[in-house]
Amino acid sequence: VRADATVAPLCRHEDDVETDLFLDPRPYSIPPDFEIVDENVVGTYGEGWYGQRPVPSLGGGPGYGAEADEIWSVEESLLETLEEDGVDLPLLDVGIAHGEKARGGALF
């Protein structure tokens, strides 16, 4: 649950820092009768540290017009606990082309 009371699932990126979690870009839906209230929280798993990682582009970083991915950095022990509890964090292969639009596309 984000600060603006929206729910966004997290994922990991293939070939990236293992302890950095990203917003899952795939479509998802929440049942219309589901309320985001404390009573519906089934569990919590420690804390993560919020940050932004600039998407490769031709200049600037966040604040200078460049895109950035939101990330949450967590401890390795937290990932181990999630795995032990059967919580699945999808591992997405965003590929080398992630953020390549400023350079005209990936080279193949």
C-alpha positions as CSV (number, residue, x, y, z in Angstrom):
1,V,0.0,0.0,0.0
2,R,1.5,3.3,-1.1
3,A,1.2,6.6,0.8
4,D,-1.6,7.7,-1.6
5,A,-3.7,4.7,-0.5
6,T,-3.2,2.8,-3.7
7,V,-2.0,-0.8,-3.8
8,A,0.9,-1.7,-6.1
9,P,2.5,-5.1,-6.2
10,L,6.3,-5.3,-6.0
11,C,8.7,-7.3,-8.1
12,R,12.4,-7.9,-8.7
13,H,14.3,-7.2,-11.9
14,E,16.5,-9.9,-13.5
15,D,20.1,-8.8,-13.7
16,D,19.6,-6.1,-11.0
17,V,20.4,-5.6,-7.4
18,E,18.7,-8.5,-5.7
19,T,17.6,-6.5,-2.6
20,D,15.9,-3.7,-4.7
21,L,12.2,-4.1,-5.2
22,F,10.3,-2.3,-8.0
23,L,6.6,-1.6,-8.7
24,D,5.3,-4.4,-10.9
25,P,4.4,-2.8,-14.3
26,R,2.0,-5.5,-15.3
27,P,-1.8,-4.8,-15.0
28,Y,-3.5,-5.9,-11.8
29,S,-6.9,-5.4,-10.3
30,I,-8.3,-5.2,-6.8
31,P,-11.8,-6.4,-6.1
32,P,-14.2,-3.4,-6.0
33,D,-15.4,-4.4,-2.5
34,F,-11.9,-4.5,-1.0
35,E,-11.1,-1.7,1.4
36,I,-7.6,-0.6,2.2
37,V,-7.8,-0.5,6.0
38,D,-5.6,-1.9,8.7
39,E,-7.9,-4.8,9.4
40,N,-7.2,-6.2,5.9
41,V,-3.4,-6.3,6.4
42,V,-2.5,-9.9,6.8
43,G,1.1,-9.3,7.8
44,T,4.1,-7.0,7.6
45,Y,7.7,-7.8,6.8
46,G,10.0,-5.2,8.2
47,E,10.9,-2.1,6.3
48,G,12.3,-1.0,3.1
49,W,14.1,2.2,2.1
50,Y,12.5,4.2,-0.7
51,G,14.6,5.7,-3.5
52,Q,14.6,6.3,-7.2
53,R,16.9,4.9,-9.9
54,P,17.3,7.0,-13.1
55,V,16.3,5.1,-16.2
56,P,19.3,5.4,-18.7
57,S,18.7,8.4,-20.9
58,L,20.7,11.1,-22.6
59,G,21.1,13.3,-19.6
60,G,19.9,14.5,-16.3
61,G,18.4,12.5,-13.5
62,P,15.2,12.8,-11.5
63,G,14.3,16.4,-11.3
64,Y,15.9,17.2,-14.7
65,G,13.1,15.6,-16.7
66,A,14.6,12.1,-16.9
67,E,12.5,9.1,-16.0
68,A,13.2,7.2,-12.8
69,D,12.0,3.9,-11.4
70,E,10.8,3.9,-7.8
71,I,12.6,1.3,-5.7
72,W,12.5,-0.1,-2.2
73,S,15.7,-1.5,-0.9
74,V,15.4,-4.3,1.6
75,E,17.7,-6.5,3.6
76,E,18.6,-10.0,2.4
77,S,17.1,-11.5,5.5
78,L,13.7,-10.0,4.6
79,L,13.8,-11.7,1.2
80,E,14.7,-15.0,3.0
81,T,11.7,-14.5,5.3
82,L,9.4,-13.8,2.3
83,E,10.6,-17.0,0.6
84,E,10.1,-19.1,3.8
85,D,6.5,-17.8,4.1
86,G,5.8,-18.6,0.5
87,V,5.4,-15.0,-0.6
88,D,6.2,-14.8,-4.3
89,L,8.0,-11.7,-5.6
90,P,7.9,-12.0,-9.4
91,L,11.3,-11.8,-11.1
92,L,10.9,-9.8,-14.4
93,D,13.4,-9.8,-17.2
94,V,13.1,-6.1,-18.3
95,G,15.9,-6.7,-20.7
96,I,18.7,-4.5,-22.0
97,A,16.1,-2.4,-23.8
98,H,14.7,-1.0,-20.5
99,G,15.1,2.8,-20.8
100,E,16.6,2.6,-24.3
101,K,14.0,4.9,-25.9
102,A,16.3,8.0,-25.6
103,R,18.9,6.2,-27.7
104,G,16.5,5.1,-30.4
105,G,16.1,1.5,-29.2
106,A,18.2,-1.4,-28.2
107,L,20.8,-2.8,-30.6
108,F,20.2,-6.3,-31.7
